[in-house]
Amino acid sequence: MKRNLVLIALVLPLAIALGGPEKLAPDLRLLLQHDLSSPLAQGLGLQAEDGLRVLIWTREAGAAWELPGFTPSGVWGTLATGWVDPAALSRLAEVPELLYIEPARRLRPSLDVSVPEVGAPVLWAGPPGTRGGGTLVAIVDSGIDPLHPDFRVDRDGDGWEEGSRILFLWDQTLSPGGSTAPWGLSYGRVFTQGELEAQIASGYSESSDTLGHGTHVAGIAAGDGSSSTAGYVGVAPEANLIVVKTTFYEDAVLDAVSFAFDRAEELGLPCVVNLSLGGHSGPHDGTSLFERAVDAFLDRPGRAIVVAAGNEAQEGIHVGAEVHSPTTWHLVPEASSVTARFWHPFQLGFTVEVAAPGGERTSVLPGGQGYLATPAGQAWIDNSGYPDPRNGDRQIFLQLTGVSSGASWAITSALSAAASAPDWLRLPDGRHFMLLGTSMSAPHVAGACALLLSLEPNLSWDELWDALTGGARVDGFVGQVPNPGWGWGKLALPGASEGIVPSPSGARPRLWLLESPVDREARFLYQLPRDTGWAELRVYTITGRLLWRQALEPGGGEIHWPLMTSRGNPVASGLYLAVIVSDRGTSTILRVVVQR
């Protein structure tokens, strides 16, 4: 028998004096009265292994470093992630410098035809032509299969793809083992490109993608198709990758975005971050601390973030109404714990009555909180009515725990070496399969951003937005734009690139050193002007004696110096100089420290 939970709302004017608790999200206010070990608190699904993981908003930039009882993980201006002792929440809320604190909530993960459909091959062919060289695509997701051939490269032409296009892989779910310290991180394990290539040689990877979602997303954005003759090539097949296997909590996702952009900044490369994930918490108006932090990262040219949205537009998980008289909604839980938030303008208040399936009920006036325990489950209602500091609105918070469930589950499967997929989704080559949804749309756009940034690395996010929306294709399916179903239309790279002015033909070659010091080989990325006739990498001693030279392929890519002379003799520890010499000029000279 279907059981309904009934909510009745009555409109009343409201005026409440503000105090410290209004700075706490409603689920954190619940913890002021219920211990974390209680079933009601556990139903919130908060992350609290080493303290409660939270997002913080302060008045002044950097103030989070000094907040009592708060241990920062990442600080970006007035926004921060980190840990707080639940017992210190009340004291922290009284600190004048604090504007708002919300828990780090759990998010979830939400080619042969689609890549030509968005016009990527047109941009590959040119003119001027680009396949994403000289850019980084960062995938924050369920991980990646680093042994998959689509993310590897054959550098010596022997038919074995011994190299990795993944420059960094941060697995947030593994024990640190000291690998995160050089990057200023306190959790997870970071693998460099060299370590990943050692894993390729051994045929075993310490980090896996058991869900397969991240591997699939990465393949759409930047897979090079080398594992298949069927044409399953990603949008930007020559872009290099940064991958973060995330815990899917909001604070960890923000740490991942920061990690990607920090590495891109060190390398001097443009970077687009793909977030094929999402959740339903917050006001959905761009003012949650997570959304503010995502926006704050786009503060300079050469950066873009693409987020999946819209998969659940038809599922009725959001409702709205103008409440002029007592109004009843029926909520049928599909899980044992359910959270509902009712947002309304700050000028009004509501009396809320919650009725359980067995007829038990409680009524909560504006400014109050209520708790209802029944055989069918527990309900916590926070109708405190504090104006939310983020947007000025008010919310009524409802938490149900231990309720009867409709036993509806969603299973996500995708392909990597550690994941499986239904046979009807698997493609004939055995290495690729099909998935639907905006999780798969987002990496198409991320790859498109990489191609546009490859043409002009200094594009701002606003310029990328204008190019993508202005170049979108409109047809009979799309209708008048913009609209809620199709947005600005269908992604069309030929149109998006029309307004992009590529770097001038007289531009100099560009060279980036991926890591230093080095002990086995030096890895470089390079990019050549489009009309370059010849170019080669040269390595010199500090006194100017030529040690090594190697011809470069047109366009751009990756090149390695094996720490040898051209005669095959190993070089000693010391300082060396690397530079690209070409008929279009020379690159900036880079210092390479060899530390045997």
C-alpha positions as CSV (number, residue, x, y, z in Angstrom):
1,M,0.0,0.0,0.0
2,K,1.4,3.4,-0.9
3,R,1.9,5.6,2.1
4,N,1.8,9.4,1.7
5,L,3.3,12.0,3.9
6,V,1.1,15.2,4.1
7,L,2.4,18.7,4.5
8,I,0.0,21.6,5.1
9,A,1.3,25.2,4.8
10,L,-0.4,28.3,6.1
11,V,0.8,31.8,5.2
12,L,1.6,34.1,8.1
13,P,3.6,37.4,8.2
14,L,7.0,36.8,10.0
15,A,9.5,39.0,11.7
16,I,12.4,37.3,13.6
17,A,15.5,38.8,15.2
18,L,18.7,37.3,13.8
19,G,21.3,35.5,15.9
20,G,24.1,33.1,15.4
21,P,22.1,30.1,14.2
22,E,21.0,31.8,11.0
23,K,24.6,31.3,9.8
24,L,24.2,27.6,9.9
25,A,22.5,25.6,7.2
26,P,19.3,23.9,8.5
27,D,20.9,20.4,8.5
28,L,23.7,21.8,10.7
29,R,21.1,23.4,13.1
30,L,19.7,19.9,13.5
31,L,23.1,18.8,14.9
32,L,22.8,21.3,17.7
33,Q,20.0,19.2,19.1
34,H,20.8,15.7,17.8
35,D,24.1,13.9,18.2
36,L,25.8,12.7,14.9
37,S,25.3,9.1,16.0
38,S,21.5,9.5,16.2
39,P,19.4,7.9,13.4
40,L,18.0,11.3,12.5
41,A,21.4,12.9,12.1
42,Q,22.8,9.9,10.2
43,G,20.0,10.2,7.8
44,L,21.5,13.5,6.6
45,G,24.3,11.6,4.9
46,L,27.0,14.0,6.1
47,Q,30.7,13.3,5.9
48,A,32.1,13.3,9.4
49,E,35.0,10.7,9.6
50,D,37.7,13.2,10.9
51,G,35.3,16.0,11.7
52,L,32.4,17.4,9.8
53,R,33.3,18.4,6.2
54,V,31.9,21.8,5.5
55,L,31.9,24.8,3.1
56,I,32.5,28.3,4.7
57,W,31.8,31.8,3.6
58,T,33.5,34.7,5.3
59,R,33.4,38.5,5.1
60,E,37.0,39.0,4.2
61,A,39.2,37.0,1.9
62,G,41.4,34.5,3.7
63,A,39.6,34.9,7.0
64,A,38.8,31.2,7.1
65,W,42.4,30.5,8.1
66,E,41.7,32.1,11.5
67,L,38.2,30.8,12.3
68,P,38.2,29.0,15.7
69,G,37.4,25.3,15.5
70,F,37.8,25.2,11.7
71,T,40.6,23.4,9.9
72,P,40.8,24.6,6.2
73,S,41.4,22.2,3.4
74,G,41.2,24.9,0.6
75,V,40.7,28.6,0.8
76,W,39.7,30.7,-2.3
77,G,39.0,34.3,-1.3
78,T,36.0,34.4,0.9
79,L,35.1,30.8,0.3
80,A,36.7,27.7,1.9
81,T,36.4,24.0,2.5
82,G,37.6,22.1,5.5
83,W,36.7,20.3,8.8
84,V,34.9,21.5,11.9
85,D,34.2,19.7,15.2
86,P,30.4,19.3,15.4
87,A,30.6,20.4,19.0
88,A,32.1,23.8,17.9
89,L,29.3,24.7,15.5
90,S,27.4,26.9,17.9
91,R,30.5,28.8,18.9
92,L,31.6,29.1,15.3
93,A,28.2,30.6,14.4
94,E,28.8,33.5,16.8
95,V,32.0,34.6,15.1
96,P,31.3,38.0,13.3
97,E,33.7,37.2,10.5
98,L,31.6,34.1,9.5
99,L,28.7,34.7,7.0
100,Y,27.5,31.2,6.4
101,I,28.5,27.5,6.8
102,E,26.9,24.6,5.1
103,P,27.8,20.8,5.1
104,A,29.7,19.3,2.2
105,R,26.9,17.3,0.6
106,R,27.2,14.2,-1.5
107,L,27.0,14.6,-5.3
108,R,26.6,11.8,-7.8
109,P,27.7,11.1,-11.4
110,S,24.7,12.1,-13.4
111,L,31.0,8.9,-29.9
112,D,31.3,7.9,-33.4
113,V,28.1,9.8,-34.3
114,S,28.1,12.6,-31.7
115,V,31.6,13.9,-32.3
116,P,30.9,14.6,-36.0
117,E,27.5,15.9,-35.0
118,V,29.0,18.8,-33.0
119,G,31.4,19.6,-35.9
120,A,34.7,18.6,-34.3
121,P,36.2,17.1,-37.5
122,V,35.7,20.4,-39.2
123,L,37.8,22.1,-36.6
124,W,40.4,19.3,-36.8
125,A,40.8,19.8,-40.5
126,G,40.9,23.6,-40.4
127,P,42.1,25.9,-41.5
128,P,43.8,26.6,-39.2
129,G,43.0,23.2,-37.8
130,T,43.4,21.9,-34.2
131,R,42.8,18.7,-32.3
132,G,43.3,20.3,-28.8
133,G,47.1,20.3,-28.6
134,G,48.5,22.6,-26.0
135,T,45.5,22.4,-23.7
136,L,44.5,20.4,-20.6
137,V,41.1,18.7,-20.0
138,A,40.5,17.9,-16.3
139,I,38.0,15.2,-15.5
140,V,36.6,15.2,-11.9
141,D,34.6,12.0,-11.7
142,S,34.7,8.3,-10.7
143,G,38.3,7.9,-11.9
144,I,39.8,6.6,-15.1
145,D,41.3,3.4,-16.5
146,P,44.9,4.7,-17.0
147,L,45.7,1.6,-18.9
148,H,43.1,2.2,-21.6
149,P,44.8,2.8,-25.0
150,D,42.7,5.8,-25.7
151,F,44.7,7.7,-23.1
152,R,48.1,6.5,-24.1
153,V,50.6,7.3,-26.8
154,D,53.3,5.5,-28.8
155,R,56.3,7.8,-28.6
156,D,58.9,5.6,-30.3
157,G,56.7,4.2,-33.1
158,D,57.2,0.6,-32.2
159,G,53.5,-0.1,-32.0
160,W,53.3,-0.2,-28.2
161,E,51.7,2.7,-26.4
162,E,54.0,3.1,-23.5
163,G,53.3,6.7,-22.8
164,S,50.4,8.3,-20.9
165,R,48.5,11.4,-21.8
166,I,47.4,11.7,-18.2
167,L,49.8,14.2,-16.6
168,F,48.3,13.8,-13.1
169,L,45.9,11.4,-11.5
170,W,44.7,12.3,-8.0
171,D,42.7,9.5,-6.3
172,Q,41.0,11.0,-3.4
173,T,39.8,7.6,-2.1
174,L,43.3,6.1,-1.5
175,S,45.5,6.5,1.6
176,P,48.0,9.3,1.1
177,G,51.3,7.5,1.5
178,G,53.2,10.8,1.3
179,S,52.4,11.4,-2.3
180,T,50.1,14.4,-1.7
181,A,52.5,16.6,0.3
182,P,54.3,18.2,-2.7
183,W,50.9,19.4,-3.9
184,G,49.7,20.8,-0.7
185,L,47.0,18.2,-0.2
186,S,46.1,16.3,2.9
187,Y,44.3,13.3,1.6
188,G,44.3,10.8,-1.3
189,R,47.1,9.7,-3.5
190,V,48.6,11.6,-6.5
191,F,50.2,9.8,-9.4
192,T,52.4,11.7,-11.8
193,Q,52.7,10.9,-15.5
194,G,55.9,9.0,-14.9
195,E,54.3,6.8,-12.2
196,L,51.3,6.1,-14.5
197,E,53.7,5.0,-17.3
198,A,55.4,2.6,-14.9
199,Q,52.0,1.2,-14.2
200,I,51.4,0.8,-17.9
201,A,54.6,-1.1,-18.2
202,S,53.6,-3.4,-15.4
203,G,50.0,-3.8,-16.6
204,Y,48.6,-2.9,-13.2
205,S,47.1,0.3,-12.0
206,E,46.8,1.2,-8.3
207,S,43.8,3.5,-9.1
208,S,40.8,2.0,-10.8
209,D,37.4,3.2,-12.1
210,T,35.0,0.5,-10.9
211,L,32.0,2.6,-11.9
212,G,33.3,3.4,-15.4
213,H,31.6,6.8,-15.6
214,G,34.8,8.8,-15.5
215,T,36.5,6.7,-18.1
216,H,33.6,7.1,-20.4
217,V,33.5,10.9,-19.8
218,A,37.2,11.2,-20.4
219,G,36.9,9.3,-23.7
220,I,34.2,11.6,-25.0
221,A,36.2,14.7,-24.1
222,A,39.7,13.6,-25.1
223,G,40.0,10.0,-26.1
224,D,42.3,9.5,-29.2
225,G,40.5,6.4,-30.6
226,S,43.7,4.4,-30.8
227,S,42.0,1.4,-29.2
228,S,39.5,1.1,-32.1
229,T,39.3,1.1,-35.8
230,A,35.6,2.1,-35.6
231,G,36.3,5.8,-35.2
232,Y,35.4,6.3,-31.5
233,V,37.5,9.4,-31.1
234,G,36.9,12.1,-28.5
235,V,36.3,15.8,-29.3
236,A,39.8,17.0,-28.4
237,P,42.0,13.9,-29.0
238,E,45.4,15.7,-28.6
239,A,44.6,17.5,-25.3
240,N,46.4,16.1,-22.3
241,L,44.5,15.1,-19.2
242,I,44.4,15.7,-15.5
243,V,42.1,13.3,-13.7
244,V,40.7,13.3,-10.1
245,K,38.9,10.3,-8.8
246,T,36.7,12.1,-6.3
247,T,34.7,11.1,-3.2
248,F,31.8,13.1,-4.7
249,Y,31.5,15.4,-1.7
250,E,31.2,19.0,-2.6
251,D,34.4,20.1,-0.7
252,A,36.4,17.3,-2.4
253,V,35.1,18.4,-5.8
254,L,36.2,22.0,-5.2
255,D,39.6,20.7,-4.0
256,A,39.8,18.8,-7.3
257,V,39.0,21.8,-9.4
258,S,41.6,23.8,-7.5
259,F,44.2,21.0,-8.0
260,A,43.6,21.0,-11.8
261,F,43.8,24.8,-12.2
262,D,46.9,24.9,-10.0
263,R,48.7,22.3,-12.2
264,A,47.6,24.2,-15.4
265,E,48.9,27.5,-13.9
266,E,52.3,25.9,-13.2
267,L,52.5,24.6,-16.8
268,G,51.2,27.8,-18.3
269,L,48.4,25.9,-20.2
270,P,44.7,26.7,-20.6
271,C,42.5,24.2,-18.9
272,V,38.8,23.1,-19.0
273,V,37.4,21.2,-16.1
274,N,34.5,18.7,-16.7
275,L,32.0,18.1,-13.8
276,S,29.6,15.4,-15.0
277,L,28.0,15.3,-11.5
278,G,25.4,17.1,-9.5
279,G,22.9,17.1,-6.6
280,H,19.7,18.7,-5.4
281,S,20.7,20.6,-2.3
282,G,20.7,24.4,-2.1
283,P,18.5,27.1,-3.5
284,H,19.3,26.3,-7.2
285,D,19.9,30.0,-8.0
286,G,23.7,30.1,-8.1
287,T,24.1,31.3,-4.5
288,S,25.1,28.1,-2.7
289,L,28.6,28.2,-1.4
290,F,29.5,25.3,-3.8
291,E,28.2,27.3,-6.8
292,R,29.9,30.5,-5.7
293,A,33.2,28.7,-5.4
294,V,32.9,27.1,-8.9
295,D,32.2,30.6,-10.3
296,A,35.2,32.1,-8.4
297,F,37.7,29.8,-10.2
298,L,36.9,31.5,-13.5
299,D,38.7,34.6,-12.6
300,R,41.3,34.7,-15.4
301,P,41.7,33.8,-19.1
302,G,42.3,30.3,-20.2
303,R,39.9,28.6,-17.7
304,A,36.6,27.0,-18.2
305,I,34.3,24.7,-16.2
306,V,31.6,22.6,-17.8
307,V,28.9,21.1,-15.5
308,A,26.2,18.6,-16.5
309,A,22.6,19.7,-15.8
310,G,19.1,18.7,-16.9
311,N,18.9,14.9,-16.7
312,E,16.0,14.9,-14.3
313,A,13.8,17.7,-15.8
314,Q,10.9,15.2,-16.3
315,E,11.1,13.4,-13.0
316,G,9.0,15.8,-10.9
317,I,11.6,16.2,-8.1
318,H,10.9,19.9,-7.8
319,V,7.5,21.5,-7.2
320,G,6.2,25.1,-6.9
321,A,3.0,26.9,-6.1
322,E,1.6,30.2,-5.0
323,V,0.2,29.5,-1.5
324,H,-2.9,31.7,-0.8
325,S,-4.8,29.2,1.3
326,P,-3.9,25.9,3.1
327,T,-2.1,23.7,0.5
328,T,-1.2,20.1,0.7
329,W,1.6,18.3,-1.1
330,H,2.0,14.5,-1.0
331,L,5.6,13.2,-0.7
332,V,6.2,9.5,-1.3
333,P,9.8,8.6,-0.2
334,E,11.9,6.4,-2.4
335,A,14.6,5.9,0.2
336,S,14.8,5.4,3.9
337,S,16.1,8.9,4.4
338,V,14.7,11.9,2.5
339,T,15.4,15.7,2.7
340,A,13.0,18.3,1.4
341,R,13.5,22.1,1.3
342,F,10.7,24.6,0.8
343,W,12.0,28.0,-0.3
344,H,9.9,31.1,0.0
345,P,10.3,34.9,-0.1
346,F,11.7,36.4,3.1
347,Q,8.6,38.7,3.6
348,L,6.3,35.7,4.5
349,G,6.3,32.9,7.0
350,F,4.4,29.6,7.0
351,T,2.9,27.3,9.6
352,V,3.8,23.7,8.6
353,E,2.0,20.5,9.6
354,V,3.5,17.2,9.0
355,A,1.3,14.1,9.0
356,A,2.7,10.6,9.1
357,P,1.2,7.6,7.2
358,G,-0.4,6.4,10.5
359,G,-2.1,9.7,11.2
360,E,0.4,11.0,13.7
361,R,1.1,14.7,13.1
362,T,2.9,17.8,14.4
363,S,2.5,21.4,13.6
364,V,5.4,23.9,13.6
365,L,4.8,27.7,13.7
366,P,7.1,30.2,12.0
367,G,10.3,30.6,14.0
368,G,10.1,27.1,15.5
369,Q,11.4,23.6,15.1
370,G,9.6,20.3,15.5
371,Y,10.2,16.6,15.9
372,L,7.8,13.7,15.2
373,A,8.6,10.0,16.1
374,T,6.2,7.4,14.7
375,P,6.3,3.7,13.8
376,A,6.6,4.8,10.2
377,G,9.7,6.9,10.8
378,Q,11.0,10.1,12.2
379,A,10.5,13.7,11.0
380,W,12.5,16.8,11.8
381,I,11.1,20.2,10.8
382,D,13.2,23.4,10.9
383,N,10.9,26.4,10.4
384,S,13.2,28.9,12.1
385,G,12.6,31.3,9.3
386,Y,16.1,32.9,9.3
387,P,16.8,34.8,6.0
388,D,19.4,32.8,4.2
389,P,22.6,35.0,4.0
390,R,23.3,33.7,0.6
391,N,20.2,35.0,-1.2
392,G,17.9,36.6,1.4
393,D,15.2,34.0,1.0
394,R,13.8,31.7,3.7
395,Q,13.5,27.9,3.7
396,I,11.6,25.3,5.6
397,F,13.8,22.2,6.1
398,L,12.3,18.7,6.4
399,Q,14.3,15.6,7.2
400,L,12.7,12.1,7.2
401,T,14.6,9.1,8.6
402,G,13.7,5.5,8.9
403,V,10.7,5.8,6.6
404,S,9.2,3.2,4.4
405,S,10.8,3.1,0.9
406,G,9.4,2.3,-2.5
407,A,12.5,0.3,-3.1
408,S,13.4,2.2,-6.2
409,W,17.1,2.0,-7.0
410,A,19.2,3.5,-9.8
411,I,22.2,1.6,-11.2
412,T,24.9,3.3,-13.2
413,S,27.4,1.2,-15.3
414,A,30.1,2.2,-17.6
415,L,33.2,0.7,-19.1
416,S,36.7,0.5,-17.8
417,A,38.9,-2.5,-17.1
418,A,37.3,-2.6,-13.6
419,A,33.7,-1.9,-14.7
420,S,31.1,-3.9,-16.6
421,A,28.2,-2.9,-18.8
422,P,25.1,-4.8,-20.2
423,D,25.9,-6.6,-23.5
424,W,23.4,-4.5,-25.4
425,L,25.4,-1.3,-24.5
426,R,28.8,-2.8,-25.4
427,L,30.1,-2.0,-28.8
428,P,31.7,-4.6,-31.1
429,D,35.3,-3.6,-30.3
430,G,34.8,-4.6,-26.6
431,R,36.5,-1.4,-25.4
432,H,33.7,1.1,-25.8
433,F,30.0,1.3,-24.9
434,M,27.0,3.7,-25.0
435,L,25.6,5.9,-22.3
436,L,23.0,8.6,-22.3
437,G,22.4,11.8,-20.3
438,T,24.0,15.2,-19.6
439,S,26.9,13.5,-18.0
440,M,27.8,12.5,-21.6
441,S,26.8,15.9,-23.0
442,A,29.1,17.8,-20.7
443,P,32.4,16.3,-22.0
444,H,31.4,17.1,-25.5
445,V,31.3,20.8,-24.4
446,A,34.5,20.4,-22.4
447,G,36.3,19.0,-25.5
448,A,34.8,21.9,-27.5
449,C,36.3,24.4,-25.0
450,A,39.7,22.6,-25.3
451,L,39.6,23.0,-29.1
452,L,38.7,26.7,-28.9
453,L,41.4,27.3,-26.2
454,S,43.9,25.5,-28.5
455,L,43.1,28.1,-31.1
456,E,43.4,31.0,-28.6
457,P,44.7,30.1,-25.1
458,N,43.8,33.4,-23.6
459,L,40.1,33.3,-24.1
460,S,38.1,34.3,-21.0
461,W,35.1,32.3,-19.9
462,D,32.8,35.0,-21.1
463,E,34.4,34.8,-24.6
464,L,34.0,31.0,-24.6
465,W,30.4,31.4,-23.5
466,D,29.7,33.9,-26.3
467,A,31.4,31.7,-28.9
468,L,29.5,28.5,-27.8
469,T,26.1,30.1,-27.5
470,G,26.5,32.4,-30.6
471,G,27.6,29.5,-32.8
472,A,25.0,27.0,-31.6
473,R,22.8,25.3,-34.3
474,V,19.1,25.9,-34.3
475,D,16.7,23.5,-36.2
476,G,13.2,22.3,-36.1
477,F,13.8,20.3,-33.0
478,V,15.3,23.2,-31.1
479,G,12.7,25.9,-31.9
480,Q,13.1,29.4,-30.6
481,V,16.1,30.0,-28.4
482,P,16.9,30.2,-25.6
483,N,14.5,27.7,-24.1
484,P,14.5,25.3,-21.1
485,G,14.8,22.2,-23.2
486,W,17.5,23.1,-25.7
487,G,19.1,26.2,-24.1
488,W,20.8,28.1,-26.9
489,G,20.7,25.2,-29.4
490,K,22.9,22.3,-30.4
491,L,26.7,22.5,-30.0
492,A,28.2,23.4,-33.3
493,L,32.0,23.9,-33.3
494,P,32.3,25.4,-36.8
495,G,30.0,28.2,-35.8
496,A,31.6,28.6,-32.4
497,S,35.0,29.0,-33.9
498,E,34.1,31.7,-36.4
499,G,34.6,34.5,-34.0
500,I,37.9,33.1,-32.6
501,V,41.0,34.7,-33.9
502,P,43.8,32.1,-33.8
503,S,47.2,33.0,-32.6
504,P,49.0,34.8,-35.5
505,S,51.1,32.9,-37.9
506,G,54.2,34.8,-36.7
507,A,53.8,33.5,-33.1
508,R,56.8,31.8,-31.6
509,P,56.9,28.1,-30.7
510,R,55.9,27.3,-27.1
511,L,57.5,24.8,-24.8
512,W,56.5,23.5,-21.3
513,L,58.4,21.3,-18.9
514,L,56.1,18.9,-17.1
515,E,58.2,18.3,-14.0
516,S,61.6,19.2,-12.5
517,P,63.9,17.9,-11.2
518,V,64.0,14.7,-13.2
519,D,65.9,11.5,-12.7
520,R,64.8,9.3,-15.7
521,E,63.6,11.5,-18.5
522,A,62.4,15.1,-19.1
523,R,58.9,15.4,-20.4
524,F,57.8,18.4,-22.4
525,L,54.7,19.7,-24.1
526,Y,55.1,21.9,-27.2
527,Q,53.0,23.9,-29.6
528,L,54.2,25.2,-33.0
529,P,52.8,28.0,-35.1
530,R,50.5,26.7,-37.8
531,D,52.8,27.5,-40.7
532,T,56.0,26.1,-39.2
533,G,58.1,24.3,-41.8
534,W,60.6,22.6,-39.5
535,A,61.3,22.5,-35.8
536,E,63.4,20.5,-33.3
537,L,64.0,20.3,-29.6
538,R,67.5,21.0,-28.5
539,V,69.2,20.5,-25.2
540,Y,72.4,22.3,-24.2
541,T,74.8,22.3,-21.3
542,I,74.8,25.4,-19.1
543,T,77.9,26.4,-21.1
544,G,76.1,26.2,-24.4
545,R,77.3,22.8,-25.8
546,L,74.7,21.0,-27.8
547,L,73.8,17.6,-26.3
548,W,70.6,16.4,-27.9
549,R,68.4,17.3,-30.8
550,Q,65.1,15.8,-32.0
551,A,62.8,16.8,-34.9
552,L,59.2,17.7,-33.9
553,E,55.9,16.8,-35.5
554,P,53.8,19.7,-36.8
555,G,51.2,21.3,-34.6
556,G,52.0,20.2,-31.1
557,G,52.2,17.3,-28.7
558,E,54.6,15.7,-26.2
559,I,58.3,15.1,-26.5
560,H,60.7,13.4,-24.1
561,W,64.4,13.8,-23.6
562,P,65.9,10.5,-22.2
563,L,68.7,12.3,-20.3
564,M,71.2,11.2,-22.9
565,T,73.5,12.8,-25.5
566,S,72.8,12.2,-29.1
567,R,75.5,9.5,-29.0
568,G,73.6,7.6,-26.3
569,N,75.7,8.6,-23.3
570,P,73.8,9.3,-20.1
571,V,74.2,12.9,-18.7
572,A,75.3,13.6,-15.2
573,S,73.2,15.4,-12.5
574,G,73.2,19.1,-13.1
575,L,71.5,22.0,-14.8
576,Y,70.6,21.9,-18.6
577,L,68.9,24.1,-21.0
578,A,66.0,23.1,-23.4
579,V,64.7,25.1,-26.3
580,I,62.7,24.7,-29.5
581,V,64.4,26.0,-32.6
582,S,62.4,26.4,-35.8
583,D,62.0,28.4,-39.0
584,R,59.4,30.5,-37.1
585,G,61.8,31.4,-34.3
586,T,62.7,29.9,-30.9
587,S,60.8,29.2,-27.8
588,T,61.5,30.4,-24.3
589,I,64.6,28.6,-22.9
590,L,63.7,26.3,-20.1
591,R,66.0,25.1,-17.2
592,V,66.0,21.3,-16.6
593,V,67.4,20.1,-13.4
594,V,68.7,16.5,-13.6
595,Q,69.0,14.8,-10.2
596,R,70.2,11.2,-10.5
